[in-house]
């Protein structure tokens, strides 16, 4: 016998970063019935957010368009940590190191000036004195974003979900959504555990987005990102009180990382480029020995104290747009809200993007929906 259809006011499909926060924000808004649907468990290793830590910056090298959102996201991250009694934002600062005049540094400094952000600027001598973990060239400059740091993504997803449940939301785990369609002014959600009929739906399905919303296939592909951890010989130099979160550009290498959170290794991720694919089933899931050797040598050049071999690694999928800007908009006359296309850059914005999705679903408008994030903005 088929399971009876469940009726709710709002459903959130996909409870990773954006979805767990959208669920939390909808629940605290007092909606009578809110249901989250997740194909895996409460916290898992399959989505874009997994991997112990993420770098957090307020002075955005991607453009000062993002800095107000990051200031508000920082406040919300701290509020979530307080509400859940968990340390979600590790306040180490975020250090950018690159040759003087590097465009990323220039953009970071523009954000700092425009928003009067607390910061420090270090020349090569200052970098060598304060951050001996790095190999520094004579033309290198460092910019410390004092409000930056490291985020704990699994902790954040768990905390946001728990806050949603505390405020009355329901959650269905290990439940695959196979299709969504609009029927008589409501949204029917086909799942592995029966149908759900919702007044509104938020789709935060990350790299699975186009399986549910194929009409976005012209805008969204699936990208992959490698995370790698390496062991320093002197771990005491790489603790959060000695090393900020960081980005490092040297010659053809761009890397980001965070200080040790496990007590024996640091995350340092020299960027590896993977081909984009149309469907998550075709994404790469592993690093080759050639790639791992290159990562080890590149990381050791940036930080000579590292042993030149990753001690662990993982490859994570994400949804991507051509211009790397997110899509946060509504479809089906406002019945469906989507937040996707985070392009490997969404986690630090998650409180704002998740809140924007909830506000769009509940009220049809959000101050955090920039015109460039709309479908019209993407299709130009």
PyMOL commands that set and color helices and strands:
alter all, ss='L'
color gray80, all
select helices_A, chain A and resi 17-28+64-84+103-115+124-130+153-166+206-212+214-216+235-237+280-282+289-302+332-334+347-363+371-373+375-379
alter helices_A, ss='H'
color red, helices_A
select strands_A, chain A and resi 6-13+34-37+54-56+89-90+94-99+119-122+140-145+149-151+170-172+177-183+186-191+194-203+221-230+245-250+253-258+266-270+312-320+327-331+336-340
alter strands_A, ss='S'
color yellow, strands_A
deselect
rebuild
show_as cartoon
